[in-house]
Amino acid sequence: MMSTVSYLGGWLGATGLAVAFALASPTDSSVMGHLPAFMSQTLMRQPLAVPDGLPSDRTLALITFKRGQRDQADSWIRGLNLQNDASIAWVRMPVIKDPGTLTGRSAVEDKLLRHYPTDTERANLVPVFTDRANFARSAGLNSTEQVYAVVINRQGEVLARMGGQYDPDKARTLRETLLAQSF
């Protein structure tokens, strides 16, 4: 039969170990998720390693999961004047269920090419062929039912995220995160 002192010693040991692990593990409360690393290409056929090959240390990514979400993404482009404001590095990132074959992916890219006819639109469009739910979960997004405007760094950390339609208050928060310097 174990004594009270033995139970207390075991409890203190387990608690001490838990505290040691908590202190040793890196935590950054400003990171809201992590964009998975992958190789892709813009619709201009420019290869792009995400996230380390993104155009800036902090990039705005407009992430869509469904065809019907294009208008919400466009509202962010218009609201932030992204087509004319070179101070914000940004990409449009439709997350598409991977058809599993090169032919299937090419067919999807052909549809995107018809929908986005200008070089400017194509240069910022980076299709992601993967499982949508897993991508959303990894990036710290609540669902695939809305558009997300997220600020990501070259380590893939999601530093800010706003869901849904463009809103000036949401945009202000994203802009502040985009312009903030990391130390």
C-alpha positions in Angstrom: 0.0 0.0 0.0 1.4 3.4 -1.0 1.7 6.2 1.4 0.3 9.7 1.1 3.9 10.9 0.7 4.4 8.6 -2.4 1.2 9.9 -4.0 2.2 13.5 -3.3 5.7 12.8 -4.8 4.2 11.3 -7.9 1.7 14.1 -8.3 4.5 16.8 -7.8 6.7 14.9 -10.3 4.0 14.8 -13.0 3.1 18.4 -12.4 6.7 19.5 -12.6 7.2 17.6 -15.9 4.1 19.2 -17.3 5.3 22.7 -16.4 8.7 21.9 -17.8 7.2 20.8 -21.2 4.9 23.9 -21.2 7.9 26.2 -20.7 10.1 24.4 -23.1 7.6 24.4 -26.0 7.7 27.5 -28.2 4.5 29.5 -28.1 3.6 32.6 -30.0 0.1 33.9 -29.3 0.2 36.0 -32.4 0.3 33.0 -34.7 -3.2 31.9 -35.6 -2.4 28.9 -37.8 0.3 27.7 -40.2 0.0 27.5 -44.0 1.2 24.2 -45.2 4.3 24.3 -47.4 3.8 23.3 -51.0 5.0 23.9 -54.6 2.6 25.6 -57.0 2.6 28.0 -59.8 0.8 31.2 -60.7 -1.6 31.1 -63.6 1.2 32.8 -65.5 3.1 29.5 -65.1 5.6 31.0 -62.7 6.7 28.4 -60.1 6.1 29.4 -56.5 7.3 27.7 -53.3 4.7 28.6 -50.7 5.3 30.1 -48.1 9.0 30.9 -48.5 8.7 32.1 -52.1 5.9 34.5 -51.4 6.4 38.0 -52.7 7.1 39.7 -49.3 7.9 39.0 -45.7 4.2 39.6 -45.0 1.8 38.8 -47.8 -2.0 39.1 -47.9 -3.6 35.9 -49.2 -7.2 35.8 -50.3 -8.2 32.2 -49.7 -11.3 30.8 -51.3 -12.7 27.3 -51.2 -15.7 27.5 -53.5 -16.5 29.0 -56.9 -19.3 31.1 -55.4 -16.8 32.9 -53.1 -15.1 34.9 -55.9 -17.3 37.9 -55.3 -16.2 38.1 -51.7 -12.5 37.8 -52.7 -13.1 40.5 -55.3 -14.6 42.8 -52.6 -11.3 42.6 -50.8 -9.4 43.4 -54.0 -11.6 46.4 -54.6 -11.8 47.5 -51.0 -8.1 47.5 -50.5 -7.4 48.7 -54.0 -5.0 45.8 -54.5 -4.8 46.2 -58.3 -3.3 49.7 -57.9 -1.6 49.6 -54.5 1.9 48.2 -54.9 2.6 48.6 -51.1 0.6 45.4 -50.4 2.0 42.1 -51.6 -0.9 39.8 -52.2 -2.1 36.5 -53.8 -5.5 35.1 -54.6 -5.4 31.5 -53.4 -8.3 29.2 -54.5 -8.1 25.9 -52.6 -9.3 23.3 -55.0 -10.1 19.6 -54.4 -7.2 17.8 -56.1 -8.5 15.8 -59.0 -5.6 13.5 -58.6 -4.2 13.6 -62.1 -2.2 16.1 -64.2 -4.9 16.1 -66.8 -7.6 16.9 -64.1 -5.5 19.8 -62.7 -4.8 21.1 -66.2 -8.6 21.1 -66.9 -9.2 23.2 -63.7 -6.4 25.6 -64.6 -7.9 26.0 -68.1 -11.2 27.0 -66.5 -9.4 29.5 -64.3 -7.5 30.9 -67.3 -10.8 31.6 -69.0 -12.2 33.3 -65.9 -9.1 35.4 -65.2 -8.1 36.6 -68.7 -5.6 39.4 -67.8 -1.9 38.9 -67.0 -2.3 41.0 -63.8 -5.0 38.7 -62.5 -3.1 35.6 -63.5 0.1 36.7 -61.9 -1.5 37.0 -58.5 -3.6 33.7 -58.7 -2.0 30.7 -57.1 -4.3 27.6 -57.3 -3.8 25.1 -54.5 -4.8 21.5 -55.3 -5.3 19.7 -51.9 -7.9 18.6 -49.4 -9.8 21.7 -48.5 -10.7 20.7 -44.9 -7.1 19.8 -44.1 -5.8 23.0 -45.6 -8.3 25.1 -43.6 -7.5 23.3 -40.3 -3.8 23.7 -40.8 -4.1 27.4 -41.6 -6.3 27.9 -38.5 -9.4 28.8 -40.5 -12.8 28.0 -39.0 -14.4 26.6 -42.1 -14.4 26.4 -45.9 -17.8 28.2 -46.0 -16.3 31.7 -46.4 -13.5 33.6 -47.9 -10.5 34.4 -45.7 -8.1 37.4 -46.0 -5.0 36.3 -44.1 -1.6 37.8 -43.5 1.1 35.2 -43.8 4.9 35.4 -43.4 7.6 33.4 -45.2 7.5 30.8 -42.4 3.9 30.1 -43.3 2.6 31.6 -40.0 -0.9 33.1 -40.2 -0.4 36.4 -38.4 -4.0 37.8 -38.9 -7.2 36.6 -40.5 -10.5 38.0 -41.4 -13.4 36.0 -42.8 -16.2 37.0 -45.1 -16.8 40.1 -47.2 -14.5 43.2 -47.2 -15.1 45.5 -44.3 -13.1 48.7 -43.6 -12.5 47.8 -39.9 -11.3 44.3 -40.8 -9.1 45.8 -43.5 -7.5 48.2 -41.0 -6.5 45.3 -38.8 -5.0 43.4 -41.7 -3.2 46.5 -43.0 -1.7 47.1 -39.5 -0.4 43.5 -39.4 1.0 43.8 -42.9 2.9 47.0 -42.0 4.1 45.8 -38.6 7.8 44.9 -38.3 8.7 41.7 -36.6 11.6 41.8 -34.1 
